[in-house]
Amino acid sequence: MSASNFVLPVIDPIAISIGPLDIRWYGLMYLVGFLFAFWMANRQCDRSNGVWTREQASDLLFYGFMGVILGGRTGYVLFYQFSQFMDNPLYLFRIWEGGMSFHGGVIGVVSAIIFYALKNKRSILSVGDFIVPLLPVGLGAGRIGNFINSELWGRVTDSPFGVVFHNAGPFPRHPSQLYEFALEGVVLFIILVLFIRKPRPAGSVAGLFLLGYGVFRIIVEFAREPDAQLGFLTFGLTMGQILSLPMVIAGIALIAYAYSAKKTDAKK
């Protein structure tokens, strides 16, 4: 360990206590992400020339938030703790013990988008394009929560940027949570905001999100410690990388479809 390595202090997982109510850091980060998404959604509504109203956006966010919670928990249990689930199916409902999967959350959000679009007779692709720019800030906030909680840390490194986590042994590790905050949160958000400054074909924004997140997650996984109960899987890949590959493929396919459909419409 270098003298320059930062040693993360033990931080109380409870951020705020209000009487008998304890608000944990991770829950607080979810709240930050939701509030930002609500603010940005209203801003997008005001700029949509009547295509979206704030009430419609509020309903969509509610469905999306439920999709994140239900999909994230179900995905974590099935992707990362399946053996424990088989031993005790009730483990799925023990949310207070922690455990959320981004990829499961994506499935939940996609389900919410489809449900909302069908219920309100809107284009699934346009609904997806509306909601995905709202996601990166919440993703980034969640990674800050992971860092504070000293969880999902990276692999051992001799880099001066290494961080010593109190529950991960004496050696410095990549602060992969901060890498994900930077790429999946800040950089992806900037890319999407710049992309939507001009009108884009339906589905291209959602495709860019899937592609961007998938690529960034695959990159960061090379510095992130694999889940102890899974380790390295096929071809030395981690579960996070395997689950991100379909996102990259789907993102590329969706962007290609969006622009090809635009060309077809232009020829009519």
ZIMOLIN-V348833 format. One record per backbone hydrogen bond with DSSP energy under -1.0 kcal/mol. NH is the residue of the N-H (numbers start at 1). CO is the residue of the C=O. E is the energy in kcal/mol with one decimal. If there is no record, write none. Layout:
nh->[NH,NH]
co->[CO,CO]
e->[E,E]
//
This chain:
nh->[5,6,8,15,16,18,21,23,25,28,29,30,31,32,33,34,35,36,37,38,39,40,41,42,43,44,45,46,47,48,51,57,58,59,60,61,62,63,64,65,66,67,68,69,70,71,72,73,74,75,76,77,78,79,80,85,86,87,88,91,92,93,94,95,97,98,101,105,106,107,108,109,110,111,112,113,114,115,116,117,118,119,120,122,127,128,129,130,131,132,134,135,139,140,141,142,143,144,145,146,147,148,149,150,151,154,155,157,162,163,164,168,173,174,176,178,179,180,181,182,183,184,185,186,187,188,189,190,191,192,193,194,195,196,204,207,208,209,210,211,212,213,214,215,216,217,218,219,220,221,222,223,225,230,231,233,236,237,242,243,244,245,248,249,250,251,252,253,254,255,256,257,258,259,260,261,262,263,264,265,266,267]
co->[2,162,164,23,23,21,18,16,13,24,25,26,27,28,29,30,31,32,33,34,35,36,37,38,39,40,41,42,43,45,48,53,54,55,56,57,58,59,60,61,62,63,64,65,66,67,68,69,70,71,72,73,74,75,76,81,82,83,84,88,89,90,91,93,94,95,72,101,102,103,104,105,106,107,108,109,110,111,112,113,114,115,116,117,123,124,125,126,127,128,131,132,135,136,137,138,139,140,141,142,143,144,145,147,146,174,223,172,159,173,6,165,163,155,174,175,175,176,177,178,179,180,180,181,182,183,185,186,187,188,189,190,191,192,201,203,204,205,206,207,208,209,210,211,212,213,214,215,216,217,219,220,153,227,227,237,233,234,238,239,240,241,244,245,246,247,248,249,250,251,252,253,254,255,256,257,258,259,260,261,262,263]
e->[-1.7,-1.1,-2.0,-1.9,-2.0,-3.1,-2.1,-3.4,-2.4,-2.5,-2.2,-1.9,-2.0,-2.2,-2.4,-2.5,-2.7,-2.3,-2.3,-2.4,-2.3,-2.9,-2.5,-2.0,-1.8,-2.5,-2.3,-2.2,-1.1,-1.6,-1.4,-2.3,-2.3,-2.0,-2.3,-2.6,-1.9,-2.1,-2.7,-2.9,-2.2,-2.2,-2.3,-2.2,-2.7,-2.4,-2.2,-2.0,-2.2,-2.9,-1.9,-2.2,-2.5,-3.0,-2.2,-2.1,-2.5,-1.9,-2.1,-2.6,-1.5,-1.5,-1.4,-1.9,-1.6,-2.4,-1.8,-2.1,-2.4,-1.8,-2.1,-2.7,-2.9,-2.2,-2.0,-2.7,-2.4,-2.5,-2.7,-2.8,-2.5,-2.4,-2.3,-2.7,-2.1,-2.3,-2.5,-1.6,-1.8,-2.1,-1.6,-1.6,-2.1,-2.9,-2.5,-2.2,-1.7,-1.7,-1.9,-2.0,-2.1,-2.6,-2.2,-1.3,-2.2,-2.0,-2.9,-2.3,-2.0,-3.0,-2.6,-2.0,-2.7,-2.6,-2.2,-1.3,-1.5,-2.4,-2.1,-2.3,-2.7,-1.7,-1.1,-2.0,-3.1,-2.0,-1.5,-2.3,-2.5,-2.4,-2.6,-2.4,-2.0,-2.3,-2.2,-2.2,-2.3,-2.1,-2.3,-2.6,-2.9,-2.9,-2.3,-2.4,-2.4,-2.9,-2.1,-2.1,-2.4,-2.1,-1.3,-2.3,-1.5,-1.7,-3.7,-3.9,-1.8,-1.9,-2.3,-2.5,-1.1,-1.6,-2.0,-2.3,-2.9,-2.6,-2.4,-2.5,-2.6,-2.3,-2.5,-2.5,-2.5,-2.2,-2.2,-2.7,-1.6,-1.9,-2.1,-2.3,-2.0,-1.3]
//
